[in-house]
Structures are given as structure tokens and as C-alpha cells.
Amino acid sequence: MAQLTPEEFERLVIDELDLLPDDMLDGLENVVFVVEDRPENGTLDTLGLYDGVSLTERGQYGFGEMPDRIVIYREPLLDLCADLDELRDQVHVTLVHEIAHFFGIDDDRLHELGWG
């Protein structure tokens, strides 16, 4: 299991977010990225969550809407990964996975593309 303080983990997430291609991030509007310890149900099986309405499902959406959230769960990721390199890779994959949900790509398609 990888070991990082909450602050170190958040810095790692920010660093991985900065490494994502601009064209992946350009369409993200009204989205916040959040690091939480673990999901409300306490499971270690969930690494991230997109909480919002994907672009493909939006009808009337605009000014005054609460931001969508992409949540990265620290404890499940630390539990899954044996070392820092594996943690960086898994955070990267989790970010791509959750951003894809924002754009309306479902889990089946993500698995087909190798991001599942």
C-alpha cells in the first residue's frame, strides 16, 4: 500500500491533472475536482466518481447551476497501489475515466477503450 499524507496525495492529483492533454480539459466547464478520503458508504472499491449531468444528457443548463464534481478517493487508491509510480498511474487513469463520464462516455465504452 502506498503511503502519502492527505496534502501529498492532493498535490499528486493536481500534478496528474496538469499532465492531462489540453484538448481533454478544454471542454470542462463548471466542474470542480475534489479529493475525499473514501465514498460515503465506506467502500474501498470506488476510486473516483463523476457527480453531475454529462454533456450528452444536458438540456437546459447554464448560469446559476451548481458545478459538477469529479471526486478522487484517497484511501481506496492508496489501498490499491503498492508504490508511488503505481499510484500516479492509477490516479491518471481515474481522472481520465471520470472526465470521460462528464463527456458522456459510459463504463462499457471506457472498458472497450482500455480505460475501464
N, CA, C and O atoms as a GROMACS GRO file, in nm:
protein
  464
    1MET      N    1   0.084  -0.118   0.000
    1MET     CA    2   0.000   0.000   0.000
    1MET      C    3   0.089   0.125   0.000
    1MET      O    4   0.183   0.136   0.079
    2ALA      N    5   0.057   0.217  -0.089
    2ALA     CA    6   0.130   0.344  -0.094
    2ALA      C    7   0.093   0.428   0.029
    2ALA      O    8  -0.018   0.417   0.081
    3GLN      N    9   0.185   0.510   0.074
    3GLN     CA   10   0.162   0.596   0.190
    3GLN      C   11   0.189   0.741   0.154
    3GLN      O   12   0.300   0.776   0.112
    4LEU      N   13   0.089   0.825   0.170
    4LEU     CA   14   0.103   0.970   0.149
    4LEU      C   15   0.012   1.041   0.248
    4LEU      O   16  -0.095   0.989   0.283
    5THR      N   17   0.052   1.158   0.292
    5THR     CA   18  -0.038   1.239   0.373
    5THR      C   19  -0.150   1.290   0.281
    5THR      O   20  -0.136   1.288   0.159
    6PRO      N   21  -0.260   1.336   0.340
    6PRO     CA   22  -0.366   1.393   0.256
    6PRO      C   23  -0.316   1.507   0.167
    6PRO      O   24  -0.358   1.520   0.052
    7GLU      N   25  -0.228   1.589   0.220
    7GLU     CA   26  -0.175   1.702   0.143
    7GLU      C   27  -0.088   1.653   0.027
    7GLU      O   28  -0.097   1.706  -0.084
    8GLU      N   29  -0.004   1.554   0.052
    8GLU     CA   30   0.080   1.497  -0.053
    8GLU      C   31  -0.006   1.431  -0.162
    8GLU      O   32   0.024   1.443  -0.281
    9PHE      N   33  -0.111   1.363  -0.120
    9PHE     CA   34  -0.199   1.298  -0.216
    9PHE      C   35  -0.269   1.402  -0.304
    9PHE      O   36  -0.276   1.386  -0.426
   10GLU      N   37  -0.319   1.508  -0.242
   10GLU     CA   38  -0.385   1.614  -0.320
   10GLU      C   39  -0.288   1.677  -0.420
   10GLU      O   40  -0.326   1.707  -0.534
   11ARG      N   41  -0.164   1.698  -0.381
   11ARG     CA   42  -0.062   1.752  -0.471
   11ARG      C   43  -0.038   1.657  -0.589
   11ARG      O   44  -0.023   1.702  -0.703
   12LEU      N   45  -0.035   1.526  -0.561
   12LEU     CA   46  -0.018   1.428  -0.667
   12LEU      C   47  -0.134   1.434  -0.766
   12LEU      O   48  -0.112   1.426  -0.887
   13VAL      N   49  -0.257   1.448  -0.716
   13VAL     CA   50  -0.374   1.458  -0.804
   13VAL      C   51  -0.363   1.583  -0.891
   13VAL      O   52  -0.391   1.577  -1.011
   14ILE      N   53  -0.324   1.693  -0.833
   14ILE     CA   54  -0.309   1.818  -0.909
   14ILE      C   55  -0.201   1.802  -1.016
   14ILE      O   56  -0.218   1.846  -1.130
   15ASP      N   57  -0.091   1.738  -0.978
   15ASP     CA   58   0.018   1.716  -1.074
   15ASP      C   59  -0.030   1.628  -1.191
   15ASP      O   60   0.002   1.657  -1.306
   16GLU      N   61  -0.104   1.523  -1.162
   16GLU     CA   62  -0.156   1.435  -1.268
   16GLU      C   63  -0.259   1.508  -1.355
   16GLU      O   64  -0.264   1.487  -1.476
   17LEU      N   65  -0.339   1.591  -1.294
   17LEU     CA   66  -0.436   1.671  -1.370
   17LEU      C   67  -0.364   1.764  -1.466
   17LEU      O   68  -0.407   1.783  -1.579
   18ASP      N   69  -0.254   1.823  -1.420
   18ASP     CA   70  -0.175   1.913  -1.505
   18ASP      C   71  -0.111   1.841  -1.623
   18ASP      O   72  -0.081   1.903  -1.725
   19LEU      N   73  -0.090   1.709  -1.610
   19LEU     CA   74  -0.029   1.632  -1.718
   19LEU      C   75  -0.128   1.588  -1.827
   19LEU      O   76  -0.087   1.542  -1.933
   20LEU      N   77  -0.257   1.602  -1.800
   20LEU     CA   78  -0.357   1.561  -1.899
   20LEU      C   79  -0.353   1.656  -2.019
   20LEU      O   80  -0.323   1.774  -2.003
   21PRO      N   81  -0.384   1.606  -2.138
   21PRO     CA   82  -0.380   1.690  -2.257
   21PRO      C   83  -0.482   1.804  -2.250
   21PRO      O   84  -0.593   1.788  -2.199
   22ASP      N   85  -0.443   1.918  -2.304
   22ASP     CA   86  -0.532   2.035  -2.303
   22ASP      C   87  -0.665   2.006  -2.370
   22ASP      O   88  -0.769   2.053  -2.323
   23ASP      N   89  -0.664   1.929  -2.480
   23ASP     CA   90  -0.789   1.905  -2.551
   23ASP      C   91  -0.885   1.820  -2.468
   23ASP      O   92  -1.005   1.821  -2.495
   24MET      N   93  -0.837   1.747  -2.368
   24MET     CA   94  -0.924   1.673  -2.279
   24MET      C   95  -0.988   1.766  -2.176
   24MET      O   96  -1.102   1.745  -2.133
   25LEU      N   97  -0.915   1.868  -2.138
   25LEU     CA   98  -0.962   1.959  -2.033
   25LEU      C   99  -1.037   2.080  -2.086
   25LEU      O  100  -1.112   2.143  -2.013
   26ASP      N  101  -1.017   2.114  -2.214
   26ASP     CA  102  -1.074   2.236  -2.271
   26ASP      C  103  -1.226   2.243  -2.259
   26ASP      O  104  -1.281   2.351  -2.238
   27GLY      N  105  -1.295   2.132  -2.273
   27GLY     CA  106  -1.441   2.133  -2.270
   27GLY      C  107  -1.501   2.127  -2.131
   27GLY      O  108  -1.623   2.134  -2.117
   28LEU      N  109  -1.418   2.115  -2.029
   28LEU     CA  110  -1.470   2.107  -1.893
   28LEU      C  111  -1.514   2.244  -1.847
   28LEU      O  112  -1.432   2.335  -1.830
   29GLU      N  113  -1.642   2.259  -1.826
   29GLU     CA  114  -1.696   2.385  -1.777
   29GLU      C  115  -1.781   2.357  -1.655
   29GLU      O  116  -1.858   2.261  -1.652
   30ASN      N  117  -1.766   2.441  -1.555
   30ASN     CA  118  -1.845   2.430  -1.433
   30ASN      C  119  -1.824   2.294  -1.365
   30ASN      O  120  -1.919   2.228  -1.323
   31VAL      N  121  -1.698   2.254  -1.356
   31VAL     CA  122  -1.659   2.127  -1.293
   31VAL      C  123  -1.553   2.157  -1.188
   31VAL      O  124  -1.458   2.231  -1.214
   32VAL      N  125  -1.569   2.098  -1.071
   32VAL     CA  126  -1.466   2.108  -0.968
   32VAL      C  127  -1.410   1.969  -0.941
   32VAL      O  128  -1.481   1.869  -0.948
   33PHE      N  129  -1.282   1.965  -0.911
   33PHE     CA  130  -1.215   1.841  -0.874
   33PHE      C  131  -1.198   1.842  -0.724
   33PHE      O  132  -1.151   1.940  -0.666
   34VAL      N  133  -1.235   1.731  -0.660
   34VAL     CA  134  -1.234   1.720  -0.515
   34VAL      C  135  -1.164   1.591  -0.476
   34VAL      O  136  -1.183   1.488  -0.540
   35VAL      N  137  -1.084   1.596  -0.370
   35VAL     CA  138  -1.025   1.476  -0.312
   35VAL      C  139  -1.097   1.451  -0.180
   35VAL      O  140  -1.106   1.540  -0.094
   36GLU      N  141  -1.149   1.329  -0.164
   36GLU     CA  142  -1.211   1.287  -0.040
   36GLU      C  143  -1.146   1.158   0.006
   36GLU      O  144  -1.086   1.086  -0.075
   37ASP      N  145  -1.157   1.127   0.135
   37ASP     CA  146  -1.093   1.007   0.188
   37ASP      C  147  -1.150   0.880   0.126
   37ASP      O  148  -1.075   0.795   0.078
   38ARG      N  149  -1.282   0.866   0.129
   38ARG     CA  150  -1.348   0.750   0.070
   38ARG      C  151  -1.495   0.782   0.047
   38ARG      O  152  -1.546   0.881   0.100
   39PRO      N  153  -1.564   0.699  -0.032
   39PRO     CA  154  -1.706   0.725  -0.057
   39PRO      C  155  -1.788   0.720   0.072
   39PRO      O  156  -1.744   0.664   0.173
   40GLU      N  157  -1.908   0.778   0.066
   40GLU     CA  158  -1.995   0.782   0.184
   40GLU      C  159  -2.024   0.644   0.241
   40GLU      O  160  -2.038   0.629   0.362
   41ASN      N  161  -2.032   0.542   0.154
   41ASN     CA  162  -2.063   0.408   0.203
   41ASN      C  163  -1.941   0.337   0.262
   41ASN      O  164  -1.952   0.224   0.309
   42GLY      N  165  -1.824   0.402   0.260
   42GLY     CA  166  -1.704   0.349   0.322
   42GLY      C  167  -1.626   0.247   0.241
   42GLY      O  168  -1.524   0.197   0.287
   43THR      N  169  -1.673   0.215   0.122
   43THR     CA  170  -1.608   0.112   0.042
   43THR      C  171  -1.469   0.154  -0.004
   43THR      O  172  -1.440   0.273  -0.018
   44LEU      N  173  -1.386   0.054  -0.027
   44LEU     CA  174  -1.256   0.079  -0.088
   44LEU      C  175  -1.258   0.038  -0.235
   44LEU      O  176  -1.154   0.038  -0.300
   45ASP      N  177  -1.375   0.004  -0.287
   45ASP     CA  178  -1.388  -0.042  -0.425
   45ASP      C  179  -1.407   0.070  -0.526
   45ASP      O  180  -1.393   0.048  -0.646
   46THR      N  181  -1.437   0.189  -0.480
   46THR     CA  182  -1.463   0.302  -0.570
   46THR      C  183  -1.345   0.398  -0.564
   46THR      O  184  -1.311   0.451  -0.458
   47LEU      N  185  -1.283   0.421  -0.681
   47LEU     CA  186  -1.163   0.505  -0.687
   47LEU      C  187  -1.196   0.650  -0.717
   47LEU      O  188  -1.124   0.741  -0.677
   48GLY      N  189  -1.306   0.672  -0.788
   48GLY     CA  190  -1.346   0.807  -0.826
   48GLY      C  191  -1.493   0.811  -0.858
   48GLY      O  192  -1.559   0.707  -0.869
   49LEU      N  193  -1.544   0.932  -0.875
   49LEU     CA  194  -1.686   0.950  -0.903
   49LEU      C  195  -1.707   1.077  -0.983
   49LEU      O  196  -1.651   1.182  -0.952
   50TYR      N  197  -1.788   1.066  -1.088
   50TYR     CA  198  -1.837   1.186  -1.156
   50TYR      C  199  -1.975   1.212  -1.102
   50TYR      O  200  -2.063   1.128  -1.116
   51ASP      N  201  -1.997   1.327  -1.041
   51ASP     CA  202  -2.124   1.365  -0.981
   51ASP      C  203  -2.177   1.486  -1.057
   51ASP      O  204  -2.138   1.600  -1.029
   52GLY      N  205  -2.265   1.461  -1.152
   52GLY     CA  206  -2.319   1.571  -1.232
   52GLY      C  207  -2.402   1.518  -1.346
   52GLY      O  208  -2.442   1.402  -1.349
   53VAL      N  209  -2.428   1.606  -1.440
   53VAL     CA  210  -2.506   1.573  -1.560
   53VAL      C  211  -2.410   1.580  -1.678
   53VAL      O  212  -2.356   1.686  -1.710
   54SER      N  213  -2.390   1.466  -1.744
   54SER     CA  214  -2.296   1.462  -1.856
   54SER      C  215  -2.343   1.552  -1.970
   54SER      O  216  -2.462   1.582  -1.982
   55LEU      N  217  -2.250   1.593  -2.052
   55LEU     CA  218  -2.282   1.683  -2.164
   55LEU      C  219  -2.389   1.624  -2.255
   55LEU      O  220  -2.471   1.698  -2.309
   56THR      N  221  -2.387   1.493  -2.272
   56THR     CA  222  -2.484   1.430  -2.362
   56THR      C  223  -2.625   1.424  -2.304
   56THR      O  224  -2.720   1.395  -2.376
   57GLU      N  225  -2.638   1.449  -2.174
   57GLU     CA  226  -2.769   1.443  -2.108
   57GLU      C  227  -2.825   1.581  -2.073
   57GLU      O  228  -2.934   1.592  -2.018
   58ARG      N  229  -2.753   1.684  -2.104
   58ARG     CA  230  -2.796   1.818  -2.063
   58ARG      C  231  -2.898   1.876  -2.160
   58ARG      O  232  -2.882   1.871  -2.281
   59GLY      N  233  -3.002   1.930  -2.102
   59GLY     CA  234  -3.098   2.006  -2.180
   59GLY      C  235  -3.072   2.152  -2.151
   59GLY      O  236  -2.980   2.213  -2.207
   60GLN      N  237  -3.152   2.208  -2.064
   60GLN     CA  238  -3.132   2.345  -2.018
   60GLN      C  239  -3.028   2.342  -1.906
   60GLN      O  240  -3.052   2.285  -1.800
   61TYR      N  241  -2.915   2.401  -1.930
   61TYR     CA  242  -2.807   2.401  -1.833
   61TYR      C  243  -2.729   2.528  -1.855
   61TYR      O  244  -2.694   2.560  -1.969
   62GLY      N  245  -2.701   2.598  -1.752
   62GLY     CA  246  -2.625   2.720  -1.774
   62GLY      C  247  -2.601   2.796  -1.647
   62GLY      O  248  -2.573   2.738  -1.542
   63PHE      N  249  -2.612   2.925  -1.658
   63PHE     CA  250  -2.581   3.016  -1.549
   63PHE      C  251  -2.657   2.980  -1.422
   63PHE      O  252  -2.778   2.955  -1.427
   64GLY      N  253  -2.587   2.976  -1.312
   64GLY     CA  254  -2.650   2.951  -1.183
   64GLY      C  255  -2.654   2.805  -1.143
   64GLY      O  256  -2.697   2.773  -1.032
   65GLU      N  257  -2.611   2.716  -1.230
   65GLU     CA  258  -2.610   2.574  -1.196
   65GLU      C  259  -2.495   2.546  -1.099
   65GLU      O  260  -2.388   2.606  -1.108
   66MET      N  261  -2.520   2.455  -1.006
   66MET     CA  262  -2.412   2.410  -0.918
   66MET      C  263  -2.311   2.336  -1.004
   66MET      O  264  -2.349   2.268  -1.100
   67PRO      N  265  -2.183   2.347  -0.971
   67PRO     CA  266  -2.083   2.278  -1.054
   67PRO      C  267  -2.092   2.126  -1.039
   67PRO      O  268  -2.125   2.074  -0.933
   68ASP      N  269  -2.062   2.059  -1.149
   68ASP     CA  270  -2.043   1.914  -1.143
   68ASP      C  271  -1.916   1.889  -1.062
   68ASP      O  272  -1.831   1.977  -1.049
   69ARG      N  273  -1.906   1.767  -1.008
   69ARG     CA  274  -1.787   1.734  -0.927
   69ARG      C  275  -1.724   1.607  -0.980
   69ARG      O  276  -1.792   1.511  -1.016
   70ILE      N  277  -1.594   1.608  -0.983
   70ILE     CA  278  -1.517   1.485  -1.005
   70ILE      C  279  -1.442   1.461  -0.875
   70ILE      O  280  -1.357   1.540  -0.834
   71VAL      N  281  -1.477   1.349  -0.812
   71VAL     CA  282  -1.421   1.317  -0.681
   71VAL      C  283  -1.318   1.205  -0.698
   71VAL      O  284  -1.345   1.104  -0.763
   72ILE      N  285  -1.202   1.224  -0.639
   72ILE     CA  286  -1.097   1.124  -0.636
   72ILE      C  287  -1.086   1.078  -0.491
   72ILE      O  288  -1.068   1.160  -0.400
   73TYR      N  289  -1.097   0.946  -0.470
   73TYR     CA  290  -1.097   0.891  -0.334
   73TYR      C  291  -0.957   0.844  -0.294
   73TYR      O  292  -0.901   0.753  -0.355
   74ARG      N  293  -0.904   0.907  -0.192
   74ARG     CA  294  -0.766   0.885  -0.149
   74ARG      C  295  -0.743   0.745  -0.092
   74ARG      O  296  -0.653   0.675  -0.138
   75GLU      N  297  -0.821   0.704   0.005
   75GLU     CA  298  -0.794   0.577   0.073
   75GLU      C  299  -0.806   0.455  -0.020
   75GLU      O  300  -0.719   0.368  -0.014
   76PRO      N  301  -0.908   0.446  -0.104
   76PRO     CA  302  -0.912   0.331  -0.197
   76PRO      C  303  -0.792   0.328  -0.292
   76PRO      O  304  -0.739   0.220  -0.320
   77LEU      N  305  -0.749   0.443  -0.339
   77LEU     CA  306  -0.634   0.447  -0.430
   77LEU      C  307  -0.505   0.408  -0.357
   77LEU      O  308  -0.424   0.334  -0.410
   78LEU      N  309  -0.488   0.458  -0.236
   78LEU     CA  310  -0.369   0.420  -0.158
   78LEU      C  311  -0.370   0.271  -0.127
   78LEU      O  312  -0.265   0.206  -0.130
   79ASP      N  313  -0.488   0.217  -0.096
   79ASP     CA  314  -0.501   0.076  -0.064
   79ASP      C  315  -0.468  -0.013  -0.184
   79ASP      O  316  -0.410  -0.120  -0.168
   80LEU      N  317  -0.506   0.032  -0.302
   80LEU     CA  318  -0.488  -0.045  -0.425
   80LEU      C  319  -0.343  -0.049  -0.472
   80LEU      O  320  -0.297  -0.150  -0.527
   81CYS      N  321  -0.271   0.060  -0.451
   81CYS     CA  322  -0.140   0.078  -0.515
   81CYS      C  323  -0.026   0.042  -0.421
   81CYS      O  324  -0.027   0.080  -0.304
   82ALA      N  325   0.072  -0.030  -0.474
   82ALA     CA  326   0.186  -0.076  -0.394
   82ALA      C  327   0.293   0.030  -0.378
   82ALA      O  328   0.367   0.030  -0.278
   83ASP      N  329   0.303   0.123  -0.475
   83ASP     CA  330   0.409   0.223  -0.468
   83ASP      C  331   0.364   0.352  -0.537
   83ASP      O  332   0.255   0.359  -0.595
   84LEU      N  333   0.449   0.450  -0.530
   84LEU     CA  334   0.416   0.582  -0.581
   84LEU      C  335   0.394   0.583  -0.733
   84LEU      O  336   0.305   0.652  -0.781
   85ASP      N  337   0.474   0.508  -0.807
   85ASP     CA  338   0.456   0.503  -0.952
   85ASP      C  339   0.321   0.444  -0.989
   85ASP      O  340   0.252   0.495  -1.077
   86GLU      N  341   0.284   0.335  -0.923
   86GLU     CA  342   0.153   0.273  -0.949
   86GLU      C  343   0.041   0.370  -0.910
   86GLU      O  344  -0.061   0.378  -0.980
   87LEU      N  345   0.058   0.442  -0.800
   87LEU     CA  346  -0.042   0.539  -0.756
   87LEU      C  347  -0.059   0.650  -0.860
   87LEU      O  348  -0.172   0.686  -0.893
   88ARG      N  349   0.051   0.703  -0.911
   88ARG     CA  350   0.041   0.807  -1.015
   88ARG      C  351  -0.036   0.755  -1.136
   88ARG      O  352  -0.125   0.822  -1.188
   89ASP      N  353  -0.001   0.634  -1.179
   89ASP     CA  354  -0.069   0.575  -1.295
   89ASP      C  355  -0.218   0.559  -1.270
   89ASP      O  356  -0.301   0.591  -1.356
   90GLN      N  357  -0.253   0.509  -1.151
   90GLN     CA  358  -0.394   0.484  -1.122
   90GLN      C  359  -0.472   0.613  -1.105
   90GLN      O  360  -0.588   0.620  -1.145
   91VAL      N  361  -0.412   0.716  -1.046
   91VAL     CA  362  -0.478   0.846  -1.036
   91VAL      C  363  -0.502   0.902  -1.176
   91VAL      O  364  -0.608   0.957  -1.204
   92HIS      N  365  -0.404   0.887  -1.264
   92HIS     CA  366  -0.417   0.933  -1.402
   92HIS      C  367  -0.535   0.863  -1.470
   92HIS      O  368  -0.620   0.929  -1.532
   93VAL      N  369  -0.540   0.731  -1.460
   93VAL     CA  370  -0.649   0.654  -1.520
   93VAL      C  371  -0.783   0.694  -1.461
   93VAL      O  372  -0.882   0.707  -1.533
   94THR      N  373  -0.788   0.715  -1.330
   94THR     CA  374  -0.913   0.753  -1.264
   94THR      C  375  -0.959   0.890  -1.310
   94THR      O  376  -1.078   0.910  -1.334
   95LEU      N  377  -0.868   0.984  -1.323
   95LEU     CA  378  -0.904   1.117  -1.373
   95LEU      C  379  -0.961   1.108  -1.515
   95LEU      O  380  -1.066   1.166  -1.544
   96VAL      N  381  -0.894   1.034  -1.603
   96VAL     CA  382  -0.942   1.018  -1.741
   96VAL      C  383  -1.080   0.954  -1.740
   96VAL      O  384  -1.169   0.997  -1.813
   97HIS      N  385  -1.098   0.851  -1.660
   97HIS     CA  386  -1.224   0.779  -1.650
   97HIS      C  387  -1.339   0.873  -1.610
   97HIS      O  388  -1.444   0.873  -1.673
   98GLU      N  389  -1.318   0.951  -1.506
   98GLU     CA  390  -1.424   1.039  -1.456
   98GLU      C  391  -1.449   1.157  -1.551
   98GLU      O  392  -1.564   1.199  -1.568
   99ILE      N  393  -1.346   1.210  -1.612
   99ILE     CA  394  -1.363   1.316  -1.712
   99ILE      C  395  -1.442   1.262  -1.830
   99ILE      O  396  -1.526   1.333  -1.886
  100ALA      N  397  -1.417   1.138  -1.868
  100ALA     CA  398  -1.492   1.076  -1.978
  100ALA      C  399  -1.642   1.071  -1.945
  100ALA      O  400  -1.725   1.092  -2.034
  101HIS      N  401  -1.676   1.044  -1.821
  101HIS     CA  402  -1.817   1.044  -1.782
  101HIS      C  403  -1.879   1.184  -1.801
  101HIS      O  404  -1.994   1.195  -1.841
  102PHE      N  405  -1.803   1.288  -1.772
  102PHE     CA  406  -1.851   1.424  -1.797
  102PHE      C  407  -1.890   1.442  -1.943
  102PHE      O  408  -1.991   1.505  -1.974
  103PHE      N  409  -1.810   1.384  -2.032
  103PHE     CA  410  -1.836   1.397  -2.176
  103PHE      C  411  -1.939   1.296  -2.227
  103PHE      O  412  -1.968   1.291  -2.346
  104GLY      N  413  -1.994   1.213  -2.135
  104GLY     CA  414  -2.100   1.121  -2.173
  104GLY      C  415  -2.054   0.983  -2.214
  104GLY      O  416  -2.134   0.907  -2.269
  105ILE      N  417  -1.930   0.949  -2.190
  105ILE     CA  418  -1.878   0.816  -2.224
  105ILE      C  419  -1.906   0.723  -2.106
  105ILE      O  420  -1.864   0.749  -1.994
  106ASP      N  421  -1.979   0.613  -2.133
  106ASP     CA  422  -2.016   0.523  -2.024
  106ASP      C  423  -1.907   0.419  -1.996
  106ASP      O  424  -1.808   0.409  -2.069
  107ASP      N  425  -1.928   0.342  -1.888
  107ASP     CA  426  -1.828   0.244  -1.845
  107ASP      C  427  -1.800   0.139  -1.952
  107ASP      O  428  -1.684   0.100  -1.970
  108ASP      N  429  -1.903   0.092  -2.022
  108ASP     CA  430  -1.880  -0.009  -2.126
  108ASP      C  431  -1.785   0.042  -2.233
  108ASP      O  432  -1.693  -0.029  -2.273
  109ARG      N  433  -1.807   0.164  -2.279
  109ARG     CA  434  -1.721   0.221  -2.382
  109ARG      C  435  -1.581   0.246  -2.328
  109ARG      O  436  -1.482   0.225  -2.398
  110LEU      N  437  -1.571   0.290  -2.204
  110LEU     CA  438  -1.439   0.310  -2.142
  110LEU      C  439  -1.361   0.179  -2.135
  110LEU      O  440  -1.241   0.177  -2.159
  111HIS      N  441  -1.430   0.070  -2.102
  111HIS     CA  442  -1.364  -0.061  -2.099
  111HIS      C  443  -1.316  -0.100  -2.239
  111HIS      O  444  -1.206  -0.153  -2.254
  112GLU      N  445  -1.398  -0.075  -2.340
  112GLU     CA  446  -1.359  -0.103  -2.478
  112GLU      C  447  -1.232  -0.026  -2.516
  112GLU      O  448  -1.146  -0.077  -2.588
  113LEU      N  449  -1.222   0.098  -2.467
  113LEU     CA  450  -1.109   0.184  -2.498
  113LEU      C  451  -0.986   0.158  -2.409
  113LEU      O  452  -0.880   0.217  -2.431
  114GLY      N  453  -1.002   0.071  -2.310
  114GLY     CA  454  -0.890   0.039  -2.221
  114GLY      C  455  -0.878   0.130  -2.101
  114GLY      O  456  -0.774   0.130  -2.034
  115TRP      N  457  -0.982   0.208  -2.071
  115TRP     CA  458  -0.977   0.300  -1.957
  115TRP      C  459  -1.072   0.256  -1.846
  115TRP      O  460  -1.104   0.336  -1.758
  116GLY      N  461  -1.116   0.133  -1.848
  116GLY     CA  462  -1.217   0.085  -1.752
  116GLY      C  463  -1.166   0.049  -1.618
  116GLY      O  464  -1.244   0.008  -1.532
   0.00000   0.00000   0.00000
